[in-house]
Amino acid sequence: MDELAPVDIGFPRSLSPSRASDFQNCPLLFRLRSIDRLPEAPSAAAIRGTLVHSALEELMDRPPGTRTTEVTRDLLRDALLALREADPDAFGALTEGMKDDRNVDQLTETILRPLYPLVDTYFTLEDPRRITPHAREMAISAELEPGFVGRGFIDRVEISSDGRVRIVDYKTGRAPGPRFEGKAMFQMRFYALMWWRSTGTVPSMLQLMYLGDGQILRLEPSEEQLIATEVSILGIRDAIRVAVAEGFKPTPSKLCNWCSFKEFCPAFEGSPPPFPGVEEILETSRREGA
């Protein structure tokens, strides 16, 4: 059982959409990932997603006339080769289960083959030659209450000549069903809220592009929706502060199939590590801006 700690220690000092989602899905997952900071090997799916994001980001740095499918595939290959040099373990995760007798070129092509259709799908959704990004992979933050900040990274921001703002995010998976569209859009409303609070302008369009099935989710947010999102974020913040005192409980679901922390989860007959002390929590908060 978690040790009790004061609720009013000022943690968390910030939240991102991903950490807020962690807590909503499973408070114990949030604790192990954000407070204990247990090591967690990235999944092969996450690594593939990062490669595609990197290629699309680099594509927007190219002159508009050169933004072609072939160039994007080359950028994807470059991203994979850079990963192999910088993070052999991550590259190894992508080659798990492949024959050991393949040379590097064969392994590279085998890894890239299922990613090429994602690039092809992207080009059916928009023409990148017509896009002039204001920013990509943009770090954004805004103080939502004194001492508490929302923060995140936006894949792409566009600003039209008349000042309209569009926020775009790429997903390499498939679009959620209608029941889960609102949950998927929480991330985008979070970004829109931070943009509004930091610039004074409500974005005109939020756009989620799903490269796994070629679907696009769009939302034209209103001030009322963003205020409601702010209330939700502050509610999550308050619930985390209560959990610091009362314990971070697991929430078993289908998502457990992909969890890295089952050995620490009571739902799987595991035990969490001893709960960090207040000073350790605050040090994590200071170091990570969390």
N, C-alpha and C positions, 0 to 999 in steps of 0.2 A: 504494500500500500504506500502511496506517496506520502512523504513527510509534509506536514502542514507548513505553510509559509504565509507571510502577510499578503493580503490582497492588494494593498495600496503601495506596492514597491515600484510602480511606474513601468511595469512590463505588460504588454509590449509597447515600445515607443513608436513602432511603425508596423505596417502590414502591407504585403503585396497581394495581388490576386491569388497567386499560387499558395501562399501560406494561409490566407483566409480560407481557401478551398480545402486545404489539408484539415483545418480545424473543423470545418463543416462536415467533412466526410468521416473523420475519426479524430477526436481530441488526442488520443494517445499517439497517433501518427504525427500530429503537430508537435507534441512534446519531444518525441524521440528524434525528429528531424530538426527542429528549430531550437530546442533547449539543450537536450543531451548532445545533439549534433553527432549522432552515431554515423560511422562510415557507411556509405550506400553506393554500391556500384551502379552506374547508369545502365538502364536496360538497352538492349540493341535497338528497340523501337525508338527510344528517346535519342539515341546517337544518330540514327538515320534521319530523324526529324531535324536535328541540329545541322546535319550536312545540307539538307534541302534549304533550310533557312539561310545558311551561309551563302549558298549559291545564288539565291534570289536577292539577298542583300548586296552581294558583289555585282549582280547584274545591273542594279540601279546606279552603280558607279560608272557604268560604261556609257559611251555616247548612244543616244536613243536609236540611231540607225543600226547599231551592232547588237541590239538586244534580241537575239534569235534563240531558237531551241538548241541549235548546235553549240552556240557560245555558252548557254546555260549548262548543257551537259559537260562541256569542258570545265566550267567552273565547279561543277559537282565533283568531277574527278580530282581537280586541284585541291578541293576541300578534304577529300578522302586521303589523298597522299600527304597533305599537311597533318592530318590527324594521325596517320601512321607514324610520322616522325615525332610528333609532340606527345602522343599518348598511346603507346603500344598496347596498353591494357584495353583501352576502348576499341582499338582496331581488332584486338583479339576477340572481344565480345562479338564483333560483327562476323568473324570467321569461325565461330564456334560451330562444330558439327560438320565443317567442310573437310575435304580430304587433305591430309597433310602433304601429299606429294605435289600439290599445285604450286606453281611459281607465283611470284607477287603479282604479275600482270593478270594471271588467271583469277587469282583471288579478288583483285580489284574489280575486274569485270563482273565476277559473280555477285559481288556486293552491290555494284551499281545497277545491275540489270533490273531489279524490281523498283529502283528509284526513278528510272527514266520515265515510266508512265506518269509519275507525279509531275514531272517537268512538263510533259506533253499536255496533261490536264490543265496545268496553270495557263498555258498559252491558249486554251479554249475559253478561259474565263475572262481574260483581259489581254489587251495589246500593250506590253510594257513600253513600246516605242512612243506611246502617247502620254506616258506618265512622267510628271516632273515632281519627284518627291521633295517635300519640305525637309523631311528627316527620315532616317530609317535606323532601327535598333536604338531608338531614342530613350534615354533614361529620363523619367519624369517623376516628380514628387510634389506634394502639396500638403500643407499643414491643415488637418481637418478639425483639430481642437488644439489648444495650447499644449505643447509637449507630445503631440501624437501626429504622425505623418503617414500618408498613403504614398506608396512608391511602386514603380514597376518599369518595364521596358516595352515600348511599343514597336511593333515590326515596321510600320510605315505610317507617316503622316503626310497628307496632301492639303495644300491651301490653294483654293482657286483665286482667280484674279479679283473676284468680288468678296473675298474673305471667308468663304465657306470652308469648313474644316472636315476632312474625312480621315477617320482612323481605321487602319486595315491591319488584320492579323491573319497569318497563314496557319493552317492546320494540315498535317499530313495524313490524318485519319479521315474517317467518314463523318458526315453530319449526323448529329443526334436526332432522335425521333422528336415529334412535336412536344411530347411530355417534358423533354429535357432541354428544349431550346432556351428557355428562360435561364436555366442554370449555366448553359454555355455562354450566354450573353452577359452574365454577371461580370466576367473579366473585362468585357468591352465597356460596360457601364462604369466600372471602376476606373478605367483609363479616362473615359469621358469626364467623370467627376474631377479627377486630378487636373485634366486640361482646363476645365471650367474654373476651378478654384485658383489655378496658377496664372491663367490668362484673362479671365473674365468673359470668355467666349464659349458658348455651348456648341460642341461639334454638331455639324449638320447630319453626318452619316457615320454609322459604325458598321463595319463590314468584316465578317468572318468568312474566309475562303477555305473550303475543305477540298484538298487536292486528292483525297482518297476516293471521292465519288463525284467531284465536280459540282458540288452544291455551294451556294452562297447564302448566308444568313445576313440580313440587313436590319438595322434599326435606326430610325430618326429620333434621337432621344429628346425628351422634354426636360425642362427644369424640374418639374415635379418628379419625374422618374429618377433624376440624378439626386435629388434631395432624399428620396426614398432609399436609394443605394447608399448614400452617406449614413443614414440611420441604420441600415443593415450592417455596414462596416463597423460602426461604433458599437453596435450590439455584439458583434463577434469579438471585438476588442474587450468589451466588458465580460463576456463569457470566458475568455481566456484568463482574465484576472481572477475570476471566481475559481477556475480550474486550478490555478496556481495554489490556491488554499485548499480546495476540496478534492483535488485529484483529477488527472486526465484519464478518462475512461475510454476503453475501446468501443468502437461501433462496428460490429461484424457486418459484412456485406459481400457482394460479389467482388468488390475491389480488393478484398483480402487475397485473392488469387495472385495479384501482382505486387503484394507488399513484401518489402525486404526485411521486415522486423518481426516476423512471426515468432521467432525464438524468444522475443521479449514481451509477447502479448499473452495476457491471461486467457483470452479467448481460444488460444492454441496451447494452453497449459505451460506458457512461458511466464517469466517474471521480468518486469522492467528493472533497469539498474536503479540504484539509490537515487532519490530525487536530488538534483543539485541544490546547494544552498543559495540563499538570496544573493550573496556577493557574486557567485558564479553566474547566476541568471543575469544580473545587471552587467557583468563583464561581457557576456554574450551579446546583450542588448547594445552596449557601447561599441563593441567591435563590429557588429553586423548592421547597426542601425535598425535593429529589430525591436 
